[in-house]
Amino acid sequence: MKRILKAYKDILAIMFAEAPAMATIAFICFIISGLLFPFGVFVRQNVFDGGLAVAQGEMPFSDYYIFLVLVAVMAVLPYLTNGYIFNYVEKRSLLIIRTAYKERILKKLKTIKYEHFENEESMEIIDKACNRVENSVRHLWPMYLSEFTAGIIGSVGVLVIIGNIRWWLLLTVLVPVILETYLSSRTNQNIYNEMETYWKKERKYSALGGFLRSRQFVRDVKAFGTADFLVDNYEKKLNERNRDYESYFFRNIRNILLHSNITRLASVGNAIILLLFFVNGEISVGTFIAVSGLVLTNLYPQLGGITFMFKWAPFHINTFDFYDKFFNLSDEPVATQTELPATFDIEFKDVWFKYPGTENDILRGLSFKVASGEKASIVGENGEGKSTMIKLLLGLFSPDKGEILVGGKNLDEYPLSVRTKIFGPVFQNFLRYSITVAENIGVGYVDDIGNLDKIKTAAQKGKADEFAEKFESQYDTLLGRDFDGGVDLSGGQWQRIAIARAFMGDKPVLLLDEPTSQLDPMAEAALYKEFAEMTASKTAIFITHRLGSTLITDKIFVIAGGKIQETGTHEQLMQTDGIYSTMFNAQKQWYHMNEE
């Protein structure tokens, strides 16, 4: 209950801040809807009793017609109030809430530690907080609050009417409601808890479903003829989840049916009691018709409006629990340095690291230093921790032990705003945005995204100008096929865009993480030579398992077993006859070059 009140405090604060007139009128409609209920009983009772009195000459029609007018009013008002609440308030509120909550979530996503995105437990929290909270709010406001407010007001009035017939009728009416609410609340909560365990299965089939709908995967599906296999796989995962839920539901169906029918049986029983009162002449025909009709049709749904909050709110409040957990996920550490370092030497000192939720250390005492302005290659087989090292250097993860220094200061002392001005990364799996050429390059340094001259300079350094300026709209050309008029690029051209992106902002340190994976070895070697020329005054680290970069770098570090095993120039390492020389000799024929 405490969490429900906290949720409503937040929701109503947003609504009265953004749309005070609408929220106020909504509450007036809630109250009117509640008053219409007992007032309707009063009107119907007088319509029947008054009609008989008019027919028997006991009441003049001039005193009676007012009740006919009220019947017409009673027929129209509920449509007006409900129409306003559910056709206007609900729709506009969803837009307001969506904006407010999305803004909060996006701000949190900016500060949250990257490591949470590679942790399944954290990803469940993020997914549920981001994708479910809007739907939960839609139920809590205005639906549940409307039902609750109208239910309280209407039920009090009706219970007064019923209590005036016989006080003990209140027990025959309320006890079944209380019992059904208690039992149903337990069942609803249990079903929700059960469904929560399906998140991993839902993620599997939803991810596969997303693949099957995307252009890139549809292309491969058609090329390899795997449609039937993948669709069957999707159906299998979906049916597996459904069978689990059905198994739980059918195990509990007896309780579910029993709990949902308690008030239905009570309504019949109370109607029979009222019939006995009428037969014995203890209530009028108008009272019998109005109250028994109420008991059989609207009374328990009206009382249910009050209990809705207790029966179904826990179903949605669980979402707010994940929403709270989301905002409790750790953020990046508070940094103190606001200026760029004086030098750009990079040092790893006894760095140990394993990914969250795993047992094996990827890095085991990694230590090395790259001097400011130096070009270094980090080489090693796949899976040795080269890309992990780059993630640590970019601050996406923090070392479990040891420290990383930039300009002699711990990396954690630099906030993200400073780190993005230091490092220009080019990843193996770089992003291909469906935006213009200029924007695709400009996102490398958003402060200059509107400066076409700087974008062109970066494009020239990355050799992306060679094809960009041939397009009819040049740098205003839309890339990708997601939208009409978009132009797709080859893998090598996209790679040039990614490289140009790294040159935005004239960043002093370039990090090249397998950026030439889509090029053939000869083109790769040529591109690394270009890099050496383009980064003459910069610190550059080349991460690769192919050795096209090693002949043009100042220093080579060979990583194996989570630490540096060999260090030196190409000539020095070839003489040691160790890991590097073995790798280079195995690849030498790719580059058609000798050791010189």
N, C-alpha and C positions, 0 to 999 in steps of 0.2 A: 504493500500500500504506500509506503514511504517513497518508493521509486516512481509509482504512478503520479503522486503529487508533484514530485520533482520534474517529471516529464511535462505535466500540464503547466507548471509554473514557467517553464522555458517556452513552451508552445504559445501560451497566452501572452507572454511578454513580447514575443515576436509579432503576433497578430495585432495587439493593441498599439505597437510601435509603428507598424507598417500600414495598417488599415483600421484605425480606431472606430470610424463610423460604421464600417461593415461589421466589425466584431460586436459593437454595441447593439446594432439592429438584430444581429444573429441571436444574442441572448434574449432580446425582447421576443423574438419568434419562438425561442425555446419555452419561455414562460407562457406565451399565448397558447402554444401547442399543449402544454400541461393543463391550463385552465379549461381548454375546450373539452377535455375528457369528462370531468364531473359535471360541467355545465351541460354537456350533451345528454347525460343521464337525466338531469333535471328537465331539459326541454322535451325529451322523448316521453318521459313520465307524464308531463302535463299535456302533451299532444294526445296521448291515448285517454287519459282520465278526463281531460277537457272536452275531447271529441264526444265521449259518452255523455258528459254533462250537457253539452250543446244539443245532442240528439234527444235527450230526455227533457229539454227545456229548462234545465237547472242553471244554465249559464248563457248569457247573451253572446252572440258571435263577436260583438265588438270587443269583448274581453278575451276572446279565444284566438283571433287572427294573428295577434302578436307572436304566438308560439309557432304559427306557420311561417311567419317571416324569419323567426330565429332558426327554424329548420333549414331554410334556404341559406342563411348566413353560415350556419354550421356545416353545410355541404361545401361551401366555397372556401372558407378560411383555411382549412387544413391544406388545400392545394396551394394556396398562396404562401403560407409559411414554409411548408415543405419544399415548394418550388424554389423559394429564395434560398433556403439552407442548402439544398442538395444540387440545385442547378447553377447557383451563383457562388455562394460562400465556399462550398467544397472545392469547386474548380479554381477559384481565385486563390483560395488558401493554399492549395497544392503548389501553385506557381510561387507564392511568397515563401512557403516553407522550403521548397526545392532550392530557391535562390539562397536563402539564409543558411541552410545546412550544407549545401554544396560549397559555399564560400568558406565555411568553417573547415570542412573536410579538406579542401584544396590547400588552405593555409597550413593545416597540420601536415599534409603530405609533403610540403616544401621543407619542413624541418625534421621530419622523422628520419631515423637512421636507416640507411639503405639496407642494412643487414636484415631488417624485418621482411623485406621483399624476397628473401631467399630462405625464409623460415616458414614452414607449413603452418605452424600454430599461429604465428603472427598474420599470415596471409588469410587465414580463416576469419580472424578478427577484422582485418581490413576489408575483406570482401563483404561480410555481413553488415558492417557499419556503413559502407559506401552504397550498397545496393538495396538495403532493406528499410532503412530508417524513414524514407519518404512514404513508403506504403504504410508503415506503422503509424506515422503521424496522421495520415489521411483517415485512418480508422478512429484514432483518438479524438481528432478534431476535424469536422464538427460532429461526426456520426455518433460516437459514444457519449460525448458530452451533451449533445442534443437529446439523445434517448434518456440519459440519466437525469437531466434537469427536468424535462417534460414528465418523466416517470415519477420523480419525487413529488412534483406539484399535483399532477393528475391523480396519483395513487392516494395521496392524503385526502383529497376531496372525495374520491370514490369510497375509500375506507370509512369515512365519516358517514356516508349514505348507508353503507352496508351495516356499520355498527349501530345505526339508529333502528335497523330492523331487529337485529339480535346481536348483542355484544359478542357472543361466542362465535358468531360467523367469522369474526376476524381471525380466529384460530384456524378454522377450516380453510380459510383463504391463504393465510400467511405461512403456516407450517409447511405445506407442500412446496411453496416457493423457496423457503429457506433450505429445505432438504435438497431440492433439485439443484439449487445454486451451489451448495457445498459439494455435492457429489460430482456435478458437471465441472466445477472448477478444478477438481483433482484430476478428472479424466482429460480435460483440455490441456492442462499443464503437462500431464504425462505424455500425451500425444506429441506436444511440441518438443519435449525433451528427447523423445524417441526420434523425431525427424531431424533433430540437430546432429545426430550421429551419422546422418547420410551425407554430410557436406562433402566428404572426400569422394564418395561415389558420384554425387551430383557434379563435382568439379571435373571428374573424368569424362562423363558423357557430354557435359556442356562444352568443355574444351574441344572435344572431338567434333561436336556439332558446329562449333565456330569454324573449325578447319574446313569442314565440308561445304560451308557457305562462302568461303573466301575465294577470290579469283585465283590466287597463286596455287592453292591446293586443288581447286577444280581443274586447273591446267594439268597438274601432275596426275590427278585421278584419271583424266581422259587419256593422258599419254601412256600410263601403265595399266589401264583397264582395271583399276582397283576399287571401282565404285561399289560393287556388290559386297566385297569383303569389308570395306570400311563402314558401309551402311549397316551390314549385319553386326559388325562390332559395336556400332553406336546403339543399335536396338538391344543388343545383349546387355550392355551396361545399363541402359535405361530400364529394361525389364528386371534386371537384378535388383535395382533400387526399388522398383514398384513392388516386387514380390516381398521384399523385406517389410515394406510399409503395410502391404495387405495382410501379411502374416500377423503383424502387431495388431492391426485394426480388427481382424476377425477373432483374435484371441480375446479382445475386449468388447466385442460387439454387443454382448449381452448386457454389460454394464452401461454401455453407451445408449442402447435402446431403452433400458429401464430408467436411466436418469432423465432422458429427454421426454418421457411420457408421464412422469409423476404429476405435473400440473394439468396435463390433459385429462387424466382420470379424476383429478380434484375438481376440474371445471364441471364435469358431468355430475359428480356427487353434489356439488353446491347448487346446481340447477335443479336437481331433484328435491333438495331441501326447500328451495324457494317455491317449487310447485306445490309441495305439501302445505306451506304457509298460505298460498293463494287458495287452494281447495278448501282449507279450513276458514277462509275469510279473514285471515290475519293481515293481508296486504292487498292493496288495490290491484286491478288489472294492469294499470299503467306502470305501477311499481314492479309488478311481476315481469311484464314484458321488457321494460327498460333494463332492470337489474339482471334478470336471467340471460337476456341477450348479451349484456355486457360480460357476464361470467363465462358464457360459452364462447365468446369471440375475442373481445379486446382486453379483458381484465388482466389475464396472465401475460400477454405480450407487453402490456403497459408496465406491470410490475417487473417484467423481464428487462425493461429499459433501465431500471435501477440496478438490477443484478448483472446486466451486460458488462458493467465495469469490472465486476469481480470474476465473471465467468470467462471473459475473452481478453481483457486487458493484459493478463500475464503472458498471453500468447505473443503480444506485441512488445511488452515491456522487456522481454528477453533481448529484443533488438537493441533497446536502449542500453542494456547491459554491455552488449558488444560495442555500442557507440562510446560508452564510458571507457571500456578497455582500450579502444582505438586511441582515444586522447591520452591514455596513460602509457602508451608505447613510448619508449625512450627516444629523445631527440638527439641531434648532434650536440656534442659538448659545446659549452659556451666558450668562444674564443676571445682572445685579448688583442691580437695583432690586427691593426687596421691598415697598415702600410705593407707594400711589397718588400720582401727581404732585399738586403743590399747585394747579395750574391745568390747564385742559383745552383750551388752544389747540393747534391742529394746523397743522403747516407742512410742505409739500413743498419741498425745496430742490434744484433742478436734477436731478430724478429721471429716470433713463433705465432702460428695462427692455424686454427681449424674452423671450418664453417659451423655456424650455430646449429645445434641438433645433431652433430656428427661426432664421431669418436677419434678419427684419425687426423693428426696434424699434417697440413699441407706444407707449411713452412716450418723448418726445424732449426732455428738459429741462423737465419739468413742475415749475412753481413756483407756489405760492399759499399763503395763510395764512387760517385761520378762527380768529377770536378766541374765547376761552373764553366760553360762553354764547350765542354767535352762531349764527344759522340761515343756512345757505348752500345754494344749489342749484348742482349741477354738471350742466350741460346740454350736449348735443351729439348728433349723429347716432349711430346704432348703429355699433359697430366703432371708435369713436374712443378707447377705452381707459378709459371710465368705471368699468366693473366691475373692470377690472384694477387701477385705483387703489384700490378698496376691498379687493381681495385683498392688496395691498401694505400697506395701513393695518392690516389684521388680522394681518399677519405671516405670511400664507400663502406669500408670496414675499418675497425681499429685492431691493432695487434693484441693478442692475448698476453704476450710478453715482449719486452724489447721496445725500441722506439724508432721512429722515422724522422729524420731531420732535413729541413730545407733551409738553406742559408744559415745553418747552425742552430736553428730553433725547431722545437718539436712541432710536427705537422698539425697536431691538435690545437695549437695556438692560433692557427689561421682559420678564420671563418670561411664558409662556402663562397661568399662574395669576393674574398681575396684569392682563394684557390682557383676559381674560374679565370682569374686574370694571370695566374702563373702557368697553368697547364693547358696545352692544346692537344687533346687526345684524338687519335684516329683508331677506331676499333675494327676488329675483324668483321663483326656483325653490326655495321653502322646502320643508322636509321635512314629510311628513304621517305621523306615527307612529301605528301601530295599538295605541295605549295610551289611557288615560283622558284626559278633558278636562284634569283637574288635572295629570296627568303631561305632557301635550303642552305645557302652558304652563310648568310647573315646570322642564322641561329647559333653559329659558333661563337658569336659575341654580340648579344642582343643590344648592347648599348649603341652599337654602330649598324644595326639592322636597316636603318633608313639611309645610310651613307653609301650611295652607289659607287663612288670612287674607291672606297676602301674594299667594298665587295669585289670590284673588278680587279684590284691589286691582289687580293687573296686568290681569286680565280686564276690569275696569271701565274702565281706561285705554284698553284696546284695543277696547272695546265688544263683547267676546266674551261678556260676562255676559248680554247681551240675548237670546241664544238658548241659552246653556249652562244657565241657571237654569230654562228651560222644559222641559228633559228630566226624565223621571221620577227618574233617579238624579243629576241635575244634574252636578256636577263629577266624579262617579264613573262617568259614562257612557263606555263603551268606544267609541272612534272607529275608523272604517275598516270595511271588509267582509271583512278577512282572517280574522276569527274570529266564531263565532256570537255573536249579540247586539250586534254592532258597529253603530254608526250612522254613515252617511256624511254629509258636509257639502257644501254648495255651495262653489264656488270662492271666493266672497266671504267666506263664513264661515270657511273655512280661512285666508283671508288675515287675518281678525281674530284668529285663534288665533296666527298667526305674529307679528302686531304685539304682542299681549299678551305673548308670549314675550320680546320685546325689552325690555319694561318690568320683567321680573323682575330683582331685585337692585338696583333703583334706580340703574342705570348712568348715569354723567354724560354719555356721548356716544352719540347714536343715529345709526346709519348705515342709511339707507333706500335700498336699491338696487333701483329700479324696483318698489317693493312694491305698486303699484296697477295692475299690468299687466292684472289680470283684471277691473278695474272700468271702467265707462264714464266718459268724460271728466268729466261733471257730478259723479258720485259721487267721482271721483278728486279734483276740486277741493275738494269738501266735506271729504274725508278729510284732505287736506293742511291745511286750516284747523283741523281738530281736532288735528292733529299740533302745529301752532304753539301751540295752547292747552295741550296736554298736556306740551309740552317747554319750558315757559316758563323754567325755570332751567337747562336743559341745552344743551350744544352739539349741534347737529343738522346732518347733511349729507344732502341729498336728491339722489340720483342719478337722472336721468331724461332721456328724449328727448322726453317730453311735458311741457308747460310749466304744468301745473296747480299746481305748487308755487311758482313764481317770484314771484307777487304777494304772497306772505306771508313771504318770506325776507328777511333783512337784506342779503344780498349774492348775486350771481349770477356764476358763473364759466363761461365758454363754452370748451369744449375742442374742439380740432380739430387734426389733424396731430400728435397726441401732446403738445400743450402748450396752455397757456391763451392764447386769442387775444383774449378780451374779458372785462372785469371791471367790475361796477357794480351799481346797483339796476335795477329794471325800467324806471323812468322814464329813467334815464341811458342805458341800452342801447337803448331805443326811439329816442332822439334821434340815436344814432350811425349808424343805418341800416346796420347790419352783419349778421353772422350771426344774432344773437339776434332782431333785429327781423324779419328774413326768416322765421325759424322761427315766431315768435309770430304774425305776420300770417297765416301759412299754417294755423295751428291755432286762431285766435281764435274761429272760428265754433263750435268744439266746446264752448266753455265759456260762450257767450252772455254774455260780459262785455267791457267795454271796457278801455282801458288804465288807467283810473283805478282 
